[in-house]
Amino acid sequence: MPSLEFKGKSFVYTHHLSVPFRELVVDAKKSLPAKGQKPSLDDNLIIHGDNLHALKALLPVYAGKVDCIFIDPPYNTGEEGWCYNDNVRSPLMKEWLKKEANPVDKEDLERHDKWLCMMWPRLQLLLELLSDDGVFFVSIDDNEQHRLRLLLDEVFGEERFVASIAWQKRTSPDQRKRLGPAFDTIHVYSKLPDRARLAKLGLPETFGDGFSNPDNDPEGPWASTDMTAQNPDPTKRKDQQYRIQLPSGEWISPPPGRCWGMLEPEYLRLKKANRIWFGVKGNARPRVKTYLKEADGLASWTWWPNNQVGHNQEAKKEVLEILGPDNPFDYPKPTRLLGRVLELATGPDSIVLDSFAGSGTTAHAVLAANKKDGGNRKFILVETEDYADTLTAERVRRVIKGYAFEGIQREELHREPITWTKLKKAKDLIEQVEGIEMMAGKRFDRIKATVDDGELVVTGEKDVKQKTDGIGGSFTFATLGPEMSIEALLTDGLPAFDALAKYVFYTATGLTLADVPKQTGKTFGYIGETESHRVHLLYQPDKAWLRSNDAALTEQMVDDIVATNKTGKKTLVFAAAKFMGQRDLTKRGVDFCQLPYAIHRILGD
């Protein structure tokens, strides 16, 4: 498979493996827990810190569990001051990025190489976090989309490519350019594309308008589709050129240049099941019936027009209304765009991750989706910049609680294409709008119906002078704690028991530990088990205790641990020291692992 070569690739190829684990530290003052609850890392998360380190911190709990990832990384237009340019922690990369040592002469090439170096390790960690049937979306423009596609093919594997979506981000051409861009690209990947969690879109309220039941079919309303297919060469598909006798008695063949869309046995089966329509008089070319009750949604495709999923101008207006004019987000994503992503790739209990959180649109869309269908989707946002609290999290707070606003709050109530057939039944359209007005009129000051780009759009408008209605929800704000390494364990800032437990369990077994058992005098540090091992951790976040005999694995402690092992599995014990030889421990089915210790999945894959 062809690969993408860039300056610095050899330095970052395995950089994600050397990134240290860090503890996620809850900041209660910046969190917004549910009423009566305390901030918890089990809640929705907004994490402030280097997203490379944040992604590594998420691995012990979320590896292989994230259902939907959407990222909107810096587009690298050359005008951005994106913080990752010089924020690479590898000493080799730091040296390479110094201008006097940089092997790339031209500024534009240096910019692209830096961007690729920034993306490579982050994509590696995102792949580890994605579930087998999860879906990964990344939005990009023409500055890097072609290089990003090659990068994704190499990191994820080209066999995991699903599609490239064209999102129409503008409503009109850029008059400053002779041929301005109209869309951004959203590359889509999944570990198992054939099993990817990609659902059909919900049916619009007017979907049934094209169905009827002129023959009083007991299966209910139906619509018909052409039973022929293209066949320019009459020497081919001869088994689909059979003659059909109509109920009127006439015999017909497929029209010139076409054939029947199925073999004769399949046609006869459908005819027997009353799924072939020959017209009211029985003399029309056959068509296949599809029942309304069989419709399970609309298939999506790779063209996402802005009238369906929003555009840049709409997104900017959303952020202005919520956060005011003093915000740095020039090109946020519209909530409707993320809503489409969630509709396709999530269920009511999905975990959604955005590691380039920006204005917080992903969290907004998740909360809106939960309110709409009563779901319990969970969002995890990571924002590197200093505005993670004052802007990213603040938007989410205001969306949850409501926010001061003076103007018109709008909610789209209905949208459908206007066709010539529907125009001929204009009275029906008017009655439909009046029905919507009667049903929803009490919630709004007025209902407006407009025609926008060939579609009828019905919108409810409410004059707001004090505060908008919040949509509910909660989140925990977290930062990155100290590194969990040999050096860190010997200094101040020791990790909490639960954090270290998840770290040692993941790095020793490659599996995630969602919940750490509550520790009592009878658990003897038990934290979890795999199919072959039980894992214990003897630890307290106290330097004096770690240096005392209480922190050592003793014969009595081994007896107690073995006595609690009813499964016969081998036992792995992490501790600061031991007072027994490994030979004796091995006889009792115990392996000792000393803390501090640089653990690298010692049980293997």
N, C-alpha and C positions, 0 to 999 in steps of 0.2 A: 504494500500500500504506500502511495506517495506520502511524504511527511513534510511538514513546514519547518524550514530551518531559519533561525534568527539568532542574532548576537546575544549571548548570555544564556542560551537554552541549556547548555551543559551545566551551568551553575544552578539553575532552578529545577532541573529535571526531577530530582528527588528532594527538593527543598521542603515539601509538605511533610516528609517523614521526620525531619529534624526540628520542626516547629514544636516548642514545648507545650505540654498541656497546662492550662490555667484553670483556676477555680472561677465559677461565676458567682459574683458577690452581689447580693440584693441591696438595692438602695431604696429603703422603705419610703423616704420622703418624696422621691420622684415617681413612685409606683402609684397605681390606682386600682387597689384590690376591690373585689365585690364587697358589698355591704356586710359587715360583721366578720369578714375574713382578713387574714394577714397576708402580706405579699409572699408569694411562693414561686419557686422555679418550675412548678407544675402548671402554672398559669400561662397565658399569653406572655411572650417575652419581647422586650425591647432592650437590646444589648448595645452599650456604647464602648467601642474599642476597635482596634485593628481587626478587620473582618477575617484576616487569615488566622489570627490567634483565636478569634471568637468561634470560627468554624471548627477548629481543633478542640476547643473547649466543649463543643456540643457533641462530639463523637461518642464519648462514653455513654450517653443516654439516647442519642438520636440516630446513631449509625444504622443505615438501612431502614429507617422508619418514616422518613419525610415523603409525603405523597405528592406534593406539588412544590416545585421550586421556580420562582420567577425572579430574575435579576435584570437590572437596568444599569449596567456598568458605565463608566465614563466613555463617551463615544470617541474620544481622542481626536477632536477636531483640530488640535493645535492651538486652540485659544483657551483651553481649560487649565486651571492650576490644580489639577487633580493630585491629591496628596501622596499617591503611590509612586510618583516619579522617583523620589529619592528615599522612600520609606521602605527599603528592602533590608532585612536584618542580616542576611548572609554576608559575612565579611568579603567573600569573593565578589558578590554583587555590588557591595558598597564601593569596592575598589574599582570595579568595572564602570560604575556609574559616574566616577569622577571624570570631569571633562578632559583632564590632561591624560587620563589613562584609557579613555573610551576608544575602542577600535573602530567605531563608526564615525565617519567624517561629516556626513550631511545631517543637518538638524532633523529633517523629516524622517530619515531612516532611523535615527536615534530615538525619536518619539515612538515610532511603531515598535521597535525592539523593546523599549521600556514597557510599553503597554502589554506586549505579549508576555514579558517576564512577570509582570504583575498578575496577569490572568492565569497563567499555567498552574501554579500551586493551588490557587483558589478553586479552580475547576476540578482538580484532583480530589480535594476535600468534599466539594459539593457532590461529586459522584459517589463517594463513600456514604454520604448522608441519605442519598436518594433510595427509596424502596424499590424492590424489583419491578413492581407495576406502576411506580411513580413516574411523573412526567416533568421534564426540565424545560423551561422556557427562558430564552435570553434575547432581549431587544437590543438592536444595534442599527447604525446607519451605514452609508456606503464608505465611510472612512476606514472601517475595520471589518465589515461583515464578511468579506471574502477570506480574509486571514482568520477570522474567528471560526468560520465554517471548517477550515482545514485543521485548526487547533482542536476543535471539538471532535472531529473525526479521529484524531490521534489520541486524545485523552479518553473520550467516551467509547470510541470505536465506530467506524463508519456504518457498521451493521446496526447500530442503535439509533441512527438518524430516522426521524419520523416525517418531518416536513419543514419547509421554510414558509412562514406566513408573511404576507404583505399587508401591513396595517396602514391604512390611508390616514396619515397624521395631519394633513392640511385640508382646508376647505376651498382653497383657491391657489393658483400658481404664485410663486415668489416673483414679483415684478422686477426685482433686482437682477434676476438671472434669466438667460435666454432659454434654459431648459432646467427648471428648478425641480428638486426632489418632491415627490408627492407622498412617499411612503417610507416607513422604516421596516426592517426585516426582523422577524421573530423566529429564531431557529428553535426547533423542538426535537428533543431526544428522550429516549427511554431505555432502561437497561434491557427490557424485554418488549420490543415494539408490538409484537403480536398479542401481548397481554396487557398493554398499557391501559391505564385507567383513563380512557377517553370516552365520554358519554355523548349521546346526541343532545342537541339543544332542545329546550322546552318548546312545546307547541304554542303558537300565539292563540289568543282567544278567537281569532277569526279563521283558524285553520279549517274548521268544519264547513265553512261557507261553500267550498267547492265540492261538497259531497251531497248526494241526494239518493232517493230510493224509488225510481220510477216503476220498477217491476215488483214493488212490495216484497223485496227479499227479506226473509226472516232474520238474516244476519245483520240487518240494519243499513244505514246510509253507506254509500260506496262512491268511489270515483273510478274512472276507467283510463287506461293507458294503451297506447298503440301496441298491437301484437306483432308488428313487423320490425325488421332490422335491415341495415344497409347491406347490400350484396352486389356490388358493381359487376362482378364476374359471374355470369350465369353457370359457368362450369364448376364453380365451387359451391359448397353447402347444398348439394343436391338433395340430401335427406331433409332439408328444410324448405323444399320447393313443392310439397304435396298440395293437392287440391282439397278444398273444404266446401261442404254443402251447407248453405245457409238454411235457416228455418223456413224461408220462403220457397225453398226447393232449388234455388240457383246454385251452380257450382262456380267457385272462384279460385284464382291463383294469386300469389303475391303480386303487387304492382311491379312494373319494370324497374330493375336496379335494386330490388329489395327481396327479402325472403321472410318467412315466418320466424319469429323470435325464439322458437322452441321446436323440439322434435315432435313428431306426431303423437307418440304415446303421452307426452306431457300435456299436449293440447287436449287430447281425449280425456285425460284425468281431470283437467280444469273444467272442461265442458260438463262432465258428469257431476262435478261439485257445484254447478251453477255459477261458475266464476268467469264465464265468457258472455259478453254482451254483444248482441247483433242488432242493436237499435230497436226502437219502439215497434217497428213493423217487421222486424226479423229479416231485413234485407240489406243490412249495413255490414261493412267489413268488420270482422271480429275484433274486440278489444278486451283487455284483461281487467277484471274488477279487483279493486283493493278496498277493503272495508275500513271505515273510520275507526272502529274499535281496535284495529290492528296497529294503528299509528302509535309509535312509541317515542317520537321526537323527530327533529330535523337534523340531517347530517350537516356538519360544518365543512368548510373548505378553506383554502389558504388565502382567500381574498376577504379581508375584514374592512369593509367600508366604514367611514367615520360616522355615517348616520346610524350605524348599529352599535359601534363600540366607542364613540367619542373621538376627539381630536385634541391637538395641542392647545388651541384657544380655549376649548371647554375646560381642559385640565388646569390651565393657568387661572381661569375664572374661579374654579372650585377652591384652589389654594388661597386666592385673594380673599374670597368670602370668609374662609375659615380662619386664616392666619393674619389677614391684613396685608398691606402693601410692603411691609418691611420684612421680606423673606427672600432668600437667595435662589429660589427655584424658578429658573427660566423655562425649563422644559420638563415639568412633571408629567406623569402619566395619568390619563383620565380614569376615574373610578370604574366607568363602564368597560374599559379595556380589561382591567383586572377582573371585573365581574364575568366577562366572557371566558377568561382563563379558568376561573374557579368553577364556572358552570360545566366546562368541558372536563376538568381534571380533578375535581374533588367531590367527596361525598360529605354527609353531615358531620362526620367525625374525623375528617382529614387534618393532617398537619401541613402547614404552608410556611415556606421559608423564603425570605428576601434578604440577601446579605449586602445589598446596596440600597438601603431603605429610602434614603432621600427624604421626600416629603411625606412618607408614610401611607401612600396610596394603597399598598397591599393590605395593610392592617384595616384601613377604612373599608375596602371591598370585602374582606373576610367578615367584619362585624355586620356589614349590610346583608351579606349572604345568610348569616346566622339568623338575623332578624326576619328575613324573608321566609325561610323554610323551617325555622326553629332548630337549626343545626347547632353543633358544638365544635365547629372548626377551630383550630388553634393556629395562631400566627406566631412566627419568630422573626423579628426584624433585627438586623445588625447595621449600625451606622458608625462609620469611622470618624466623621467630622464632629466638631465641637457643638454643632447645633442639634445633636441627637436628643437632648432634653428639651431645649427651648423651642425647637421647631418640629422635629419628627414626632417626639412623644407628645408635644403640646397639641399637635393636630389630632392625635388619637384621643387625648383627654377631652378635647372640645367636641369631637364627634360622639364620644360616649355620653358626655353630660349635657350636650347642647352648648351653644356659644352665642355671645352677643352679636347681633347682626341687625342692620337696618337696610331693608330693601325687599325684594321679592324672592321668596323661596319657592322653587319650582320642583314638581315631581311629574315625570312622564307617566301617563296612565294608559296610553294606547298608541300603537304605531302599526300601520299596514300599508302596503303598496297600493297605489291607485292605478287601476287598469281601465281600459276602455269599457270592458264588460261592467265594471263597478260604476263607472260614470253613467252608464245607461240606466243604472238603478240608484241614481243620486238620492232619491227619497229614502232608500234603505240606509245609506250612509248617514244621512241627517238624523234618522231615528236612532241609529246606533250611538251617535254622539250625544243625543238627548238622553239616552239610557245611561250612558256613563255619567252624565251630569247629574242625573237623579240619584245614582248610587253613591257617587263620591262628592257631590256638591257640598255636603255639610262639613267636609274636612277642609275646604278651600274657600277663599274669597271669590274666586271665579274659575271657570273652566274655559280654556282656549283651545280651539281647533284650527290648525294651520296645515297647509300643504308645503312640505319641505322636500325638495329634490325628488318629486314624484311619489311622496308618501304622505298619508294622512297622519298627523301627529296631534294627539289630544293631551294637553298638559294642565295639571292643576296648579294654580298660583295662590300663594298666601302672602299677604303683606305682613312683614315682620319688623317690629320696631324695638324689640327688647332681646329676645332669646329664641333660638331655634330649638326644636325638640331633639334631645339626644337619642341615640339608637341603642344605648346600653352596651355592657361589656366590661372588661377589666384587663389589666396587664400588670406585669412586674417589670420594673426597670432594673437592669443589672449592669455591672461593670466587670472588667477582667481582673482577677486577683493575681497573686504572685505565681511564678512558674512552679510546677511540681517536678522538681529535679533533685539530683543529689545535693547540689549547692543550696537550693531553696529549702530543703529539709534541715539543713544545718544552720539556717539563719532565722531571723524573726519572720513573722507572717506565715506561720505554718498553716496548711490547709485544714479545713474542717474535716471531721471523720467521714461524713457522707461523701464529700467531694473526693477525698483520697480513695475511699472504697470504690467509687465508680471508676476512678482512674486506674487503680491496680487491677480491677476485675476486667476492664476493657482491654488494657494493654497486655494482660496475661492470657486472656482467652479469645480476644477478638470479638467478644459479644458485649452487648449493652446491658447495663443494670439499671432498670427503670426505678426501682424502689429499694432502698437499703433497709433491712429489717431493724426494728428498734432494738437497741443494745441493752441487755440486762446482765445480771451476774450469771445467768444460765445459758447465754448464747455463745460466750467465749469467743467473741469477735466474728461469728459467722455472718457473711454478707451475701452469699448466693452460691449457686452451683450450675454446672453444665451437665451434659450427658455422662461425662467421665470423671469430673472433679467437683469437690466441694472446696470453697475458698473462705479463709478466715483472715481477718486483719486485726492484729493487736496494736492499737495505736490510740494516743490521745494527743491533741494539738498543744502539747506542753513540753518545752525543751528539757526542763528538769526531769519530768516523768520519763521521757525517752532515754535519758541517761541513767535512770535508776534500774534496779533489778526487776522492778515490776513490769518493765517493758520487754523482758526477755521471755523466750519460750522455755518453760520448765517441764520436767517430767510429769508433775502433777497436772499442768495445763494440757499436756499431750494426752494424758489419761482421760481428762474431762472432754476434750475435743473428740477423741476416738469413741468415747461412750455415747456421744450424741449422734454419731454417724450410723444411722440405721440402714443406709443404702449400700454400704460396702465400697463406696467410691473412694478413689484416692483423694487425699486431703492436701491442699496447698495452704501454707500459713505464712503470712507476711508479718514480720516482727523486726524490732531493732537489734535483737541479739538472741542467742540460744545457749542453754546450758546442757545440751545433749549433742552427741555426735550424729552426723547424717546417717551413719550405718544403722544406729538404733532407731532413728526416725523412719528410715526406709522399711525396717521390719514391721513397723506399725502402720505403714501405708501413708506416711506423712512426708511431704517435701517442704523444706524451709526456704524462704526467700527473704533476704535481709533488707531492711530499710535503713538508710536510704539506698535506693537501687534503681538503676536505669533499666526499666522493664521493657522487653520487646516481644510480646506475645510468646512467652516461654512455653506455653502448651502447644504452640503450633496452630495451623489453620484447622 
